[in-house]
Amino acid sequence: MQQQYRSFAQQVPQRSPHAPNQRRGGIGPMMSSGPHPSVPLTQAQLAQQQQAQAHASELAKRRSRKPTDKNMPDGVEDSIVDTEGVQRYKDLKDVERRLDATMTRKRLDIVDSASRTAKAGRPFHSLRYKTLRVWISNTVEDQIWQSNGLNVDTFDFAPSMEASYRVKIEGCLLDDEDENDGQAAETGTPSKAEQDGVGPSPTKATTHTLHKHRFSHFFKALTVDFDRSRFRNGAEQTVEWKKPDPTSRNQPNANLPAAADFDELTFKRNGDENSNITINLHRQESPETYQLSPELADVVDMTEATQQEAVMGLWEYIKLLGLQEDEEKRNFRCDELLKKVVKRGDVGYIPMLNEYVTQHLRPLAPIRLPYTIRIDQEFHKDPQPTIYDIQVPVEDSFRDSLLPLINNPQYAAMLKDVTALDDQLARVIQAIAVSKAKHSFFTSLSEDPANFVKNWLSSQKRDLEVIMGEASRGGGEHASGDEWRRGGKDSVWTTQNARESVNVLLSKQR
């Protein structure tokens, strides 16, 4: 029998009344829509605010009156004793202008390089490629040809020790003078030094090596693959080393344990026959470089790149071909190449560029170094190591000299000193211009006083008429009106316009 439940009356939720077209906000503090009353300021605060405004106004007036022209006035060389000084000053100004332009351009190049590497996900390091030389050799122990014979007094005619070999992998970074034209190890080809049977020994090369980075610095893992067909019991032998993650250990790369910071790796295995091995070196890069798919490589024109570099290359391709839509800037049209990358129709979305690129990234293949382990007696009479040269990125030696140009604490102080010298030079040039104007004024007055005063009065009258809006075209050149002859405190000569005109004439550069 089905259980019956007692029914309850449904309660209608109470809602506050609202106007039909009134918009209700979401959950939040209830605040009035009008302006909120501000706290009145005290007398001290008002006085401090007025003082700050007056100070800012005074600074603005000083900046407006501060001279900025540093060009020598024309005709100064005719009024001074040392006429060659003006030409020397102009030559210095020209050299300063070229020097400032060169320094600014070089500094902008460094800053632009830093910004480009930051956009690509790389820190500001000027990288260059140097040669990492790798020596691979092996020694043998308890081989048959090394034994002194069997013990005839025993019933066991087998040797007491099992034959074994020891493989040593050693690498170091060469200096510029020690680098040879070796071939890259990715092709699996020994270097020219190995082919010729010459080349510096590991011990000698280590003395000329940059000790800043050791062999293990450039790789995050190392594995050795053995030829399985040579194993008697079919068992698989492997050698594997992985660099510990510094983030998991809460320690930087410089404080890695000794097992993760080495120049030489040695392993021992049992065997009495020659065998082939392949040494796989997995590169350590930050940020990680990936192998791009053929579809993405056709678009960005790169086969290896970081994820950020691939995204920037894809964006540059869209901008170069003008595929971005005009109405919706977040969308772009796909051509035949982009359709293979996007794989989602004819339209792509710019915010999803990272997602488009991620599906086309593949881990880089390791560097493979083949080596043959030699057990025979003939080889060990004069053993020669197999040498490989690998190109690895290292920090440029000029990095330490370039960084101070950007992060120099004295740069701001130097700019202040240069600005102070420029202000002082501008004041000197202004004083020279005023002196030149006075010299020209008094020289013209002494040569022909009557015509000079007549022309000057005519010019002032014309300027006054222009200012007052009473100038007639072609009139007022000779100051023949009665107002120009009347003197006294109410005459034209006592007005503010007349005083300003005289000041303009004295400061005018001629």
C-alpha positions as CSV (number, residue, x, y, z in Angstrom):
1,M,0.0,0.0,0.0
2,Q,1.4,3.4,-1.0
3,Q,2.2,5.6,1.9
4,Q,0.2,8.8,2.1
5,Y,1.9,12.0,3.1
6,R,0.1,14.9,4.8
7,S,-0.2,17.9,2.5
8,F,0.9,21.4,3.6
9,A,-0.2,24.8,2.3
10,Q,2.3,26.3,0.0
11,Q,3.6,29.7,1.2
12,V,3.9,32.3,-1.5
13,P,7.2,34.2,-1.2
14,Q,6.9,37.8,-0.4
15,R,8.5,40.2,-2.8
16,S,9.1,43.9,-2.3
17,P,7.1,46.1,-4.7
18,H,9.0,47.6,-7.7
19,A,8.1,49.9,-10.4
20,P,7.3,48.2,-13.7
21,N,10.4,49.5,-15.5
22,Q,12.7,49.7,-12.5
23,R,15.8,47.6,-12.7
24,R,16.7,45.5,-9.7
25,G,20.3,44.8,-8.8
26,G,21.8,41.6,-7.6
27,I,23.0,40.7,-4.2
28,G,25.1,43.5,-2.8
29,P,25.1,46.3,-0.3
30,M,22.1,48.7,-0.4
31,M,23.4,52.2,-1.2
32,S,21.6,55.3,-2.2
33,S,21.9,56.3,-5.8
34,G,22.5,60.0,-5.1
35,P,25.8,61.6,-4.3
36,H,27.3,60.7,-0.9
37,P,28.0,63.5,1.5
38,S,31.8,64.1,1.8
39,V,33.5,64.7,5.1
40,P,34.2,68.5,5.5
41,L,37.9,69.4,5.5
42,T,39.4,71.2,8.5
43,Q,41.1,74.5,8.3
44,A,44.6,73.0,8.3
45,Q,43.7,70.6,5.5
46,L,42.2,73.5,3.4
47,A,45.4,75.5,4.0
48,Q,47.6,72.6,3.0
49,Q,45.5,72.0,-0.1
50,Q,45.7,75.7,-1.1
51,Q,49.5,75.7,-0.5
52,A,50.0,72.6,-2.7
53,Q,47.9,74.2,-5.5
54,A,49.9,77.4,-5.3
55,H,53.2,75.5,-5.3
56,A,52.0,73.5,-8.4
57,S,51.0,76.7,-10.1
58,E,54.4,78.3,-9.3
59,L,56.2,75.3,-10.7
60,A,54.1,75.4,-13.9
61,K,55.0,79.2,-14.3
62,R,58.7,78.4,-13.8
63,R,58.6,75.6,-16.4
64,S,56.8,77.9,-18.9
65,R,59.5,80.6,-18.4
66,K,62.4,78.2,-18.4
67,P,64.4,78.7,-21.6
68,T,64.8,75.6,-23.8
69,D,66.6,77.0,-26.9
70,K,70.2,75.9,-27.1
71,N,70.9,77.2,-30.6
72,M,73.4,80.0,-31.0
73,P,71.7,83.2,-32.3
74,D,72.6,84.2,-35.9
75,G,75.1,87.0,-36.3
76,V,76.8,86.5,-32.9
77,E,80.1,85.8,-34.6
78,D,80.1,89.5,-35.9
79,S,79.8,90.9,-32.4
80,I,82.4,89.0,-30.4
81,V,86.2,88.9,-30.3
82,D,86.7,85.1,-30.8
83,T,84.8,84.4,-34.0
84,E,85.9,80.8,-34.1
85,G,84.2,80.0,-30.8
86,V,80.7,80.1,-32.4
87,Q,81.7,77.6,-35.0
88,R,83.3,75.3,-32.4
89,Y,80.0,75.4,-30.4
90,K,78.0,74.5,-33.5
91,D,80.4,71.6,-34.3
92,L,80.0,70.3,-30.7
93,K,76.3,70.5,-30.9
94,D,76.4,68.5,-34.1
95,V,78.6,65.8,-32.5
96,E,76.3,65.8,-29.4
97,R,73.2,65.3,-31.6
98,R,74.8,62.3,-33.5
99,L,76.1,60.8,-30.3
100,D,72.7,61.1,-28.6
101,A,71.0,59.5,-31.6
102,T,73.5,56.6,-31.7
103,M,73.2,55.9,-27.9
104,T,69.4,56.1,-27.9
105,R,69.2,53.7,-30.9
106,K,71.6,51.2,-29.3
107,R,69.7,51.3,-26.0
108,L,66.4,50.9,-27.7
109,D,67.8,47.9,-29.6
110,I,68.8,46.2,-26.3
111,V,65.4,47.0,-24.7
112,D,63.6,45.7,-27.9
113,S,65.7,42.5,-27.8
114,A,64.7,42.0,-24.2
115,S,61.0,42.6,-24.9
116,R,61.1,40.2,-27.8
117,T,62.7,37.4,-25.8
118,A,60.2,38.1,-23.0
119,K,57.3,37.7,-25.4
120,A,58.8,34.5,-26.7
121,G,58.8,33.1,-23.2
122,R,62.6,33.4,-22.7
123,P,64.4,35.5,-20.1
124,F,66.8,38.2,-21.3
125,H,69.8,36.1,-22.2
126,S,71.8,36.7,-25.3
127,L,72.4,33.1,-26.4
128,R,75.1,31.8,-28.7
129,Y,76.0,28.3,-29.7
130,K,79.2,26.6,-28.6
131,T,80.7,23.2,-29.0
132,L,80.2,20.5,-26.4
133,R,82.7,17.7,-27.1
134,V,81.8,14.2,-26.0
135,W,84.3,11.4,-25.6
136,I,83.1,7.8,-25.4
137,S,85.5,5.1,-24.5
138,N,85.5,1.7,-22.8
139,T,87.9,-0.5,-20.8
140,V,87.7,-4.2,-20.2
141,E,88.3,-6.4,-17.2
142,D,88.9,-10.2,-16.7
143,Q,88.7,-11.0,-20.4
144,I,90.1,-14.3,-21.7
145,W,93.0,-12.6,-23.3
146,Q,93.8,-10.8,-20.0
147,S,94.0,-14.0,-17.9
148,N,97.3,-15.7,-17.0
149,G,95.9,-19.1,-17.7
150,L,93.8,-21.7,-15.8
151,N,94.6,-23.2,-12.5
152,V,95.5,-26.8,-13.2
153,D,95.2,-27.8,-9.6
154,T,91.4,-27.2,-9.6
155,F,88.7,-29.2,-11.2
156,D,86.9,-26.0,-12.3
157,F,88.5,-25.0,-15.6
158,A,86.5,-21.7,-15.9
159,P,88.0,-18.4,-15.0
160,S,87.3,-17.3,-11.4
161,M,86.1,-13.8,-12.5
162,E,83.4,-13.0,-15.1
163,A,84.5,-10.9,-18.0
164,S,83.2,-7.3,-18.0
165,Y,83.7,-3.9,-19.5
166,R,83.3,-0.4,-18.3
167,V,82.0,2.5,-20.6
168,K,82.9,6.1,-19.9
169,I,81.0,9.1,-21.3
170,E,82.7,12.4,-20.8
171,G,81.9,15.8,-22.1
172,C,83.1,19.4,-21.7
173,L,82.4,22.7,-23.3
174,L,85.2,24.0,-25.5
175,D,86.6,27.5,-25.7
176,D,86.5,29.4,-28.9
177,E,90.1,28.6,-29.7
178,D,89.6,24.9,-29.0
179,E,86.5,24.5,-31.2
180,N,87.0,22.5,-34.4
181,D,84.8,22.2,-37.4
182,G,83.2,19.0,-36.0
183,Q,79.9,17.8,-37.4
184,A,76.7,17.9,-35.3
185,A,76.0,14.8,-33.3
186,E,72.3,14.7,-34.4
187,T,73.4,13.1,-37.6
188,G,75.2,10.4,-35.8
189,T,78.5,11.3,-37.5
190,P,81.8,11.5,-35.5
191,S,83.7,14.8,-35.5
192,K,86.5,15.5,-37.9
193,A,89.0,15.2,-35.0
194,E,87.8,11.7,-34.4
195,Q,88.0,10.7,-38.0
196,D,91.6,12.0,-38.2
197,G,92.5,10.3,-35.0
198,V,93.6,13.6,-33.4
199,G,92.1,16.1,-31.2
200,P,92.6,17.2,-27.6
201,S,92.3,14.6,-24.9
202,P,89.5,15.0,-22.3
203,T,92.0,16.0,-19.6
204,K,93.6,18.6,-21.8
205,A,90.3,20.0,-23.0
206,T,88.9,20.2,-19.6
207,T,91.6,22.6,-18.6
208,H,90.5,25.0,-21.3
209,T,86.8,24.5,-20.6
210,L,84.4,27.1,-19.3
211,H,83.7,25.6,-15.9
212,K,80.4,27.5,-15.5
213,H,78.3,24.7,-17.1
214,R,79.2,21.0,-16.8
215,F,78.2,18.2,-19.1
216,S,75.0,17.4,-17.2
217,H,73.8,21.0,-17.3
218,F,72.7,20.7,-21.0
219,F,70.6,17.5,-20.6
220,K,67.7,16.4,-18.5
221,A,68.1,12.7,-19.1
222,L,70.5,10.2,-20.5
223,T,69.7,6.6,-21.6
224,V,71.8,3.8,-23.2
225,D,70.1,1.3,-25.5
226,F,71.9,-2.0,-26.0
227,D,71.7,-4.3,-29.0
228,R,69.2,-6.9,-27.8
229,S,70.2,-9.4,-30.5
230,R,73.6,-9.9,-28.8
231,F,72.2,-11.0,-25.5
232,R,72.6,-14.6,-24.8
233,N,69.6,-14.9,-22.4
234,G,67.4,-12.4,-24.1
235,A,67.4,-10.1,-21.1
236,E,67.2,-6.4,-21.7
237,Q,69.9,-4.2,-20.3
238,T,69.4,-0.5,-19.9
239,V,71.2,2.4,-18.4
240,E,69.2,5.5,-17.4
241,W,69.9,8.8,-15.6
242,K,67.4,11.5,-15.0
243,K,68.1,14.9,-13.6
244,P,66.1,15.6,-10.4
245,D,63.4,18.3,-10.6
246,P,64.7,21.3,-8.7
247,T,61.2,22.5,-8.1
248,S,60.3,19.4,-6.3
249,R,63.4,19.7,-4.1
250,N,62.9,23.4,-3.5
251,Q,66.4,24.1,-4.7
252,P,67.8,26.0,-7.7
253,N,69.8,24.4,-10.5
254,A,73.0,25.7,-9.0
255,N,72.4,23.6,-5.8
256,L,71.7,20.3,-7.5
257,P,73.3,17.2,-5.9
258,A,76.6,15.8,-7.2
259,A,74.7,13.0,-9.0
260,A,73.0,15.6,-11.1
261,D,76.1,17.8,-11.8
262,F,78.9,15.9,-13.4
263,D,81.3,15.9,-16.4
264,E,81.6,12.1,-16.6
265,L,79.3,9.1,-16.4
266,T,80.6,5.6,-16.1
267,F,78.7,2.3,-16.1
268,K,79.8,-1.4,-15.9
269,R,78.3,-4.4,-17.5
270,N,79.3,-8.1,-18.0
271,G,80.3,-9.3,-21.5
272,D,83.0,-10.8,-23.5
273,E,81.9,-9.9,-27.1
274,N,81.8,-6.7,-29.1
275,S,78.4,-5.0,-29.0
276,N,76.7,-1.9,-30.3
277,I,75.0,0.7,-28.0
278,T,73.2,4.0,-28.6
279,I,73.5,6.8,-26.2
280,N,70.4,9.0,-26.1
281,L,70.8,12.6,-24.8
282,H,67.6,14.5,-24.0
283,R,68.2,18.2,-24.1
284,Q,67.5,20.5,-21.2
285,E,65.9,23.8,-22.3
286,S,63.9,26.4,-20.6
287,P,61.3,27.1,-22.0
288,E,61.1,23.7,-23.7
289,T,61.5,23.6,-27.5
290,Y,59.2,21.3,-29.4
291,Q,59.1,19.7,-32.8
292,L,56.4,21.3,-34.9
293,S,54.1,19.2,-37.1
294,P,54.4,19.6,-40.9
295,E,51.1,21.5,-41.0
296,L,52.2,24.1,-38.4
297,A,55.7,24.3,-39.8
298,D,54.4,25.3,-43.2
299,V,52.6,28.3,-41.6
300,V,55.2,29.6,-39.2
301,D,58.2,28.6,-41.3
302,M,59.9,26.8,-38.4
303,T,60.5,23.2,-37.6
304,E,61.5,23.7,-33.9
305,A,60.2,26.4,-31.6
306,T,58.8,27.0,-28.2
307,Q,55.1,27.2,-27.7
308,Q,55.2,31.0,-27.4
309,E,57.3,31.4,-30.5
310,A,54.9,29.2,-32.5
311,V,51.9,31.2,-31.2
312,M,53.6,34.5,-32.2
313,G,54.5,33.0,-35.6
314,L,50.9,32.0,-36.2
315,W,49.6,35.5,-35.2
316,E,52.2,37.1,-37.5
317,Y,50.9,34.9,-40.4
318,I,47.3,36.0,-39.8
319,K,48.3,39.7,-39.7
320,L,50.6,39.5,-42.7
321,L,47.8,38.0,-44.9
322,G,45.1,40.2,-43.4
323,L,42.9,37.3,-42.4
324,Q,41.5,39.0,-39.3
325,E,37.8,39.8,-39.7
326,D,36.9,43.5,-39.8
327,E,33.7,43.3,-37.8
328,E,34.7,40.7,-35.2
329,K,38.4,41.2,-34.3
330,R,38.6,38.0,-32.3
331,N,37.9,35.9,-35.4
332,F,40.1,35.2,-38.5
333,R,39.5,33.5,-41.8
334,C,41.3,30.3,-42.6
335,D,43.1,29.7,-45.8
336,E,44.2,26.3,-47.0
337,L,47.2,26.1,-44.7
338,L,45.4,27.4,-41.6
339,K,42.5,24.9,-42.1
340,K,45.1,22.1,-41.6
341,V,46.2,23.8,-38.3
342,V,42.8,24.8,-36.9
343,K,40.9,21.7,-38.0
344,R,37.6,23.3,-37.1
345,G,36.2,24.8,-40.2
346,D,36.8,28.0,-42.1
347,V,36.9,30.4,-39.1
348,G,39.3,30.4,-36.2
349,Y,39.4,32.3,-32.9
350,I,42.3,34.3,-31.8
351,P,41.9,33.6,-28.1
352,M,42.3,29.9,-28.9
353,L,45.7,30.2,-30.7
354,N,47.4,28.4,-27.8
355,E,45.0,25.5,-28.1
356,Y,45.5,25.3,-31.9
357,V,49.3,25.2,-31.5
358,T,49.3,22.7,-28.6
359,Q,47.9,19.9,-30.7
360,H,50.8,20.3,-33.2
361,L,53.7,20.2,-30.7
362,R,55.8,17.0,-30.4
363,P,58.7,16.4,-28.0
364,L,62.1,16.8,-29.6
365,A,63.9,13.6,-30.6
366,P,67.0,12.9,-28.4
367,I,70.5,13.3,-29.6
368,R,71.6,9.7,-30.6
369,L,75.3,8.8,-30.3
370,P,76.1,5.3,-31.6
371,Y,79.1,3.5,-30.1
372,T,80.7,0.1,-30.5
373,I,82.0,-1.5,-27.3
374,R,85.3,-3.2,-28.3
375,I,86.5,-6.2,-26.3
376,D,89.2,-7.5,-28.6
377,Q,92.8,-7.4,-27.7
378,E,93.9,-5.7,-30.9
379,F,91.8,-2.6,-30.2
380,H,93.0,-2.2,-26.6
381,K,96.7,-2.2,-27.7
382,D,96.1,1.5,-28.7
383,P,92.5,2.4,-27.7
384,Q,91.0,5.6,-29.3
385,P,87.9,7.2,-28.0
386,T,84.9,8.1,-30.2
387,I,84.4,11.8,-30.3
388,Y,81.2,13.7,-31.0
389,D,80.7,17.5,-31.2
390,I,77.3,18.9,-30.2
391,Q,76.2,22.4,-30.6
392,V,74.6,23.7,-27.4
393,P,73.2,27.2,-26.5
394,V,75.1,29.1,-23.8
395,E,74.9,32.6,-22.5
396,D,76.7,35.1,-24.5
397,S,79.9,36.5,-22.9
398,F,78.7,40.0,-23.6
399,R,75.6,39.5,-21.4
400,D,77.3,40.8,-18.2
401,S,78.3,44.0,-20.0
402,L,74.9,44.6,-21.6
403,L,72.8,44.1,-18.5
404,P,74.2,47.2,-16.7
405,L,73.0,49.3,-19.7
406,I,69.4,48.5,-18.7
407,N,69.7,48.0,-15.0
408,N,72.2,50.7,-14.2
409,P,71.3,52.4,-10.9
410,Q,73.4,55.4,-11.9
411,Y,71.6,56.0,-15.1
412,A,68.8,58.1,-13.6
413,A,71.4,60.3,-11.7
414,M,73.3,60.7,-14.9
415,L,70.2,61.9,-16.7
416,K,69.5,64.4,-14.0
417,D,73.1,65.8,-14.4
418,V,72.7,66.0,-18.1
419,T,69.3,67.8,-17.7
420,A,70.9,70.3,-15.3
421,L,73.7,71.0,-17.7
422,D,71.2,71.5,-20.6
423,D,69.2,74.0,-18.5
424,Q,72.4,75.9,-17.6
425,L,73.4,75.9,-21.3
426,A,69.9,77.2,-22.3
427,R,70.2,80.1,-19.8
428,V,73.6,81.0,-21.2
429,I,72.3,81.0,-24.7
430,Q,69.3,83.2,-23.6
431,A,71.7,85.7,-22.0
432,I,73.8,85.7,-25.3
433,A,70.6,86.3,-27.3
434,V,69.6,89.2,-25.0
435,S,73.0,90.7,-25.2
436,K,73.0,90.3,-29.0
437,A,69.6,92.1,-29.2
438,K,70.9,95.0,-27.0
439,H,74.0,95.2,-29.1
440,S,72.0,95.4,-32.4
441,F,69.6,98.0,-30.9
442,F,72.3,100.4,-29.8
443,T,74.4,99.8,-32.9
444,S,71.5,100.7,-35.2
445,L,70.7,103.7,-32.9
446,S,74.2,105.0,-33.1
447,E,74.5,104.7,-36.8
448,D,71.4,106.7,-37.8
449,P,69.5,107.9,-34.7
450,A,66.8,110.0,-36.5
451,N,65.7,107.3,-39.0
452,F,66.0,104.6,-36.4
453,V,63.7,106.4,-33.9
454,K,61.3,107.3,-36.8
455,N,61.0,103.7,-38.0
456,W,60.7,102.4,-34.5
457,L,57.9,104.8,-33.6
458,S,56.1,103.9,-36.9
459,S,56.5,100.2,-36.1
460,Q,55.1,100.6,-32.6
461,K,52.2,102.6,-33.8
462,R,51.4,100.0,-36.4
463,D,51.6,97.3,-33.7
464,L,49.3,99.3,-31.4
465,E,46.7,99.8,-34.1
466,V,46.7,96.1,-34.9
467,I,46.3,95.2,-31.2
468,M,43.4,97.8,-30.8
469,G,41.8,96.7,-34.0
470,E,42.1,100.2,-35.5
471,A,44.7,99.5,-38.1
472,S,44.0,100.6,-41.7
473,R,45.6,98.8,-44.5
474,G,48.8,100.7,-45.5
475,G,48.5,103.4,-42.9
476,G,50.2,104.4,-39.7
477,E,53.8,103.9,-40.9
478,H,55.1,107.4,-40.0
479,A,53.5,108.0,-36.5
480,S,52.0,111.3,-37.6
481,G,48.9,111.3,-35.4
482,D,48.4,113.7,-32.5
483,E,48.3,110.9,-29.9
484,W,52.0,110.1,-30.7
485,R,53.1,113.7,-30.1
486,R,51.2,114.1,-26.8
487,G,53.3,113.3,-23.7
488,G,52.5,113.0,-20.0
489,K,51.1,110.2,-17.8
490,D,48.0,109.8,-20.1
491,S,50.0,109.4,-23.3
492,V,50.4,106.3,-25.5
493,W,54.0,105.8,-24.2
494,T,52.9,105.0,-20.6
495,T,50.5,102.2,-21.6
496,Q,51.2,98.5,-21.0
497,N,51.3,97.9,-24.7
498,A,54.1,100.3,-25.2
499,R,56.2,98.8,-22.4
500,E,55.6,95.3,-23.8
501,S,56.6,96.5,-27.3
502,V,59.9,97.9,-26.0
503,N,60.6,94.6,-24.2
504,V,59.9,92.6,-27.3
505,L,62.2,94.9,-29.4
506,L,65.1,94.5,-26.9
507,S,64.7,90.7,-26.7
508,K,64.2,90.3,-30.5
509,Q,67.1,88.4,-32.2
510,R,68.5,90.2,-35.1
